Amino acid sequence: MIGTVLVATAGQGILRTSNDGKKWSRLSIGQDLKFDSVVRSLLVHPVDPNVVFAGTELGLCRSDDAGATWSRIDSPMNDMHIWTLSVDPNEPQTLLAGTGAPSRAAVFRSIDGGRQWERLSPEIPEFCAGVDRPRILTSVWDHVDGKSVYFGIEEGGLWRSRDRGDTWQRIDGDPDLLPDGVTHSDVHSIVVLSGPPKTIVVAVVNAFFVSHDDGATWQRTDTRDTWGIYYTRLFTTIPETDDLLLGIGDGTPGTETKILKSTDLGHTWTPTSLDTPANSTTWAFATHTADPDLIFAGTKYGHLFRSTDSGDNWVKEWREFPEITDVAWTPARAKDNASH
């Protein structure tokens, strides 16, 4: 491949390769993002592939050279852990960020490409059942209607804005009161598919919900009952398609994982093939429009898999990593400064 693969970790910063995985580089010294930093999220800018954002325990960092060097962006998120970053594909200057444990969970928006940020209105409780301090694990912009945006909180529910983040409503609820709704508050992942019909898919800890009517009603699939494995971690869409990948495992961090694929808006699913048994639950996917067939999948405890056929088959990379928190790849090429 031509480009750069970035692997974010909880304690070893970001490791990268620009020579197809033959050598991997750690971050060099003397920059704002350290080689022993905790990095929770990565976002490659959809217009300029040299620009990459990283959500860290220090707040927000930015690279303008495909991940070789990083600078900290001064923002209200300074010294907060940023767990999710997303960009509006229709207006790439607009970004959303979500923070969380061990810092306070809150949602922030930028309308100038990440230079300035404002804290948005939902006041998220400081503590919640199950995980003590909540964290915003996922966010996504509705590219179809151009105005809706979603985020999900671990043990804090599913939230939606119909006005690009100005106001928010929590839309999950009690199954007795919302029998056709999202009825679990531990939200892990959200994706929006173009369709037709437009389809919204939400992963919770032990299931996923699919809506084909813009969130009016939802259909639940229990992953343990369906595949014998319960921990429903994340979805990703394959670029330029409505095809979906689902990563599930037997717990967190877990000892095994499955990656499933759907080509019919989440109605049916096919298991994909891993050449090596994974050591823990799939924790991150990486895709890019530059090559929709090339996808990476990272497990919680450091295995990195590569697919060159849109996720049907996976081959494990030789390099193993510390705890993986996110993975990204960009067609831009970063300068390698060292090999590890």
N, C-alpha and C positions, 0 to 999 in steps of 0.2 A: 504494500500500500504506500501511497505518497501522503504524508501528513504526520500528525502527532497524536499519540494516545496518552491520555492523562488519567492517572489513578490517584484518587484522593483517599487519604487514610486518617485514622484516629491516632495520631501521634508521630507520624513520619512525613507529614506535609503532603506534597504531591510528587509522585514519581512519573517519569515520562519517557517515551521513546519516540524517536523520529527516524528510525531505520528498521521499521517493521518488526520491532520486538527483539532484535538481536542484542542490543545494549539498552540499559535503562539508566537514567540520570536522576539523581536527587537534586533538590534546590541548592543553589550556591549560597554562600554566606553573604552578609552585607545587604540584605533586602528585607522588606517589611514582613513578608511571609517566610517563616523559618522552616528549616528542613525537619524540625521536630514538632511542627504545628499540628493542631487538630483541624481538619478540613471536613466539613459536612456536605457540601454541595458544590457542583460545577455547572456552569452555563456557558456554552459557546455562542457568541453573537451570531444571529442568522444572516446578517449582511456582511460583516467583516470577520472572516474566520481567524484572523490574528488576535481578535479580542476575546478573552475568556475571563469570566467572573468566578470568584471562589468565595463561598460562605464559610467562614472560619470561626474559631473561638475568640478572635480579635474583632470581628465584624466583617466588613466586605473588603475584598482585595480584587485587583484587576491586573491582567496581563495584556500587553499590546504586542507581544511577540510569541503568541501561541503557547504560552506557559513557561517560557524560559526564565523570565524575571517578573516580579510582582510588586505592586505598590498598594498601600492601604488607602481606601477612599474614606475620607472623613464623613461621618454620617451619624444619625441618631442611633444606629446599630453598633456603634463603637463598643467593643468589649462584650458584645452579645453573640451567642452561638446562632449562626444562620443555617437552618436546616433545609430550606428550599429556596430556589430561585427559578423564576419563569419569565418569559418575554412574550409580549403580544405579537404574533406573527404578522398581523395586519398593520401594526404600528410599532416597529422594532425599537423605537425610543422609549417605549413604556415597559417597565419591568415591575415585578412583584417579588418581595422577599418575606420569608416567614422565619421567626426566631423561636427559641425554646430552650428547654433544660440544658444546662443548669441555670440559664438566665431566664428572664420573663418571656413568655410567649406573646408575640405581637406581630402584626402584619404591616408592611411598609410598601410604598409605591414611589417609583421615579418616572417622570415623564420627559426626562432629558438625557436618556441613555445611561443612567446610573450615576450621574454627577451629584445630583441633589435628591434627597429622599424626604418623604413625609410619612408620619405614622397615621394609619387609617383608623376608622372608628370602632371596630369591634373590640370591646374590652373583655379580654380572655381571663378567666380566673387564674390566680397564681398557682393554685394546687388543684389536683383532681384525683379521683380514685384510680388505683391501678398502677400509675407511673409517677405519682407524687407531683412533680412539675411537668406540665404538658409541653409538647413541642409540635410545631406546624411541620408536618412531614411532606406535604405535597401541595402543589398549586398548579393551576392550568387556566389559560385563556380560551374562551370559546371563539374559535376562529370563524365559525359559521355565522353567528349572529353579530359578531363584532362588538358586543357590549357586555356580555356576561363573563364572569370570572369566578373560579371556585378555589377554595383551599380546604384542607382537611387536617384535623388535629388528632394526634394520638390521645384517645380517651376524651376528646373534646368536640367531636362531631364534624358534620359536613356543612360548610358555609358557602353561600352564593351571593354575588352582587349582580344586579341587572343594569348598573350604571357605571361600569368600569372601575368599581372599587370605592365609589363615594359612600354608598350605604350597603349594609350587609344584613342577611337573614340566615339564621341557622335552620337547615331544612331536614335534618334527621330527626327521629323521634321514637316514642314508645310504640311497640308493635300493636298494642291494643287501641291506640289512638290513630296510628298511621299504618294500617295493615298493608297498604301497597307502597310503602315508602322505604327509605333506608333506615333500618331499625337497629343499627349498632353504631356506637359513638367512637370506636377505635379505628379511625380512618387512616389508611396507609398510602393510597394512590388513586389518582383521578385522571382519566383521559377523555377527550372528546373526538368522535369520529364524524367525518363529513356526511356519510351516507350517500343516497337516501335510504332510510330516514336518518337524520342526525341522531347519533347514539352517544350516550354518556355512560361511562363505566366507572364504578367506584369499588375499590378493594378495601374491605375491613379485615380485621385480624383473622377471621375464620371463614370468610365467604366473600363473594362479590355481588354487586347489584348492577343491573343493566336497565337503562331507560331508553325507549325509542320515541318518547313523546315529550322531550325537553324537560324531563324531571317531574312530570305530573304523576306517573306511576313507575314502579321499579319491580323487576323480577330478580329474586335472590337465588344464587347457586351456592350451596355449602360445599366447600372444597374437600373436607374430610369424607363426607358421604360419597362424593363423586370420584375422588382420586386417592382416598386413603391417606391423605396428608393435609394438614390443616392450615399452616401458617401462611396466609395470603399476603405476600409482601408487596409486589409491584407489577404494574403494567407498563408497556411502552408500545407506541405505534411504529410500524415500519414506514419510513419516509415515502411520500408520494402514493401511499396506499391507505386503505382502512384496515389492513391486517394488524393483528394484535399479538403481542407476546405477554405471557403471564408467568411470573416467577413465584413458586410456592415451595415451602419447606416443612420440616417437622418441628420447627420451633425457632427461637432466637437465642443463640446463633444457629442452633440446629446442627444436625450431623449429615443431612442429605437434602437434596433439592430436586425439583422437576421444573422444566421449562415447557410450557404448552403454547400452541399457536392456534389462532382463529382467523379464518378468512371470510367469515360471514357475519360480521358485526357482533361477535360474542355468542352466537347461537350454539355452535359446536366447536370442539377443541380437539387438537391432535397432539400427542406427545412428541417432542423433538428428541434428538439423539445426542448424548454427550459421550465423547470418546473415553473419558475418565470419570469415575464417580466423584462428584463434588463433595467437599469436606464440610459444607455448611449451606445454609439457605442462600439462594440468589438474592443479592442486596442492591444491585445496580445494573442498568442497561445503558449502552451508549450507541447512538445512531447519528447519522448525518445525511442530509440530502445529496451531498457530493457522491455518495455511493450507497444507495439503499440496501444493497445486498450485504454490506459489511456491518456487522453488529458485534459488540463486545458485551459480555456478561461477567460481573464480578460477584463472588460469594463473600459472605460476612467475614470469613476467616482466611481470605487471601488467595483464592483461586481465581484466575482470569481465563475466560473462554472466549474463543473467536468463532464467528460464523461468517462464511462467505456466500451463503445461499439463503439470505433473508431469514435466518433463524431455524432452518430445518435441521441442520447438523452443526455440532460444536466441537472444537478442538481446544484442548487446554494449552495455554502458553507455558513455556518452560519456567519463567520467572514466577515465584510466589511472593506474596506481599504481606505486610502487616494488615490489621483489620481494615477492610475496604469499606468506605462510606459512599463513594460515588465514582463513576467512570464517565469519561467523555472522549470524543475524538474529533479532530478538526483537520480539514485538508491543508491547512497552513503548516509549515514546517518550522519547528523550534530548533534552536541551536543546542546540540548536546554538549554539556560541559564536562561530563565524567561518565564512567560506566560502573555499574554496581550489579 
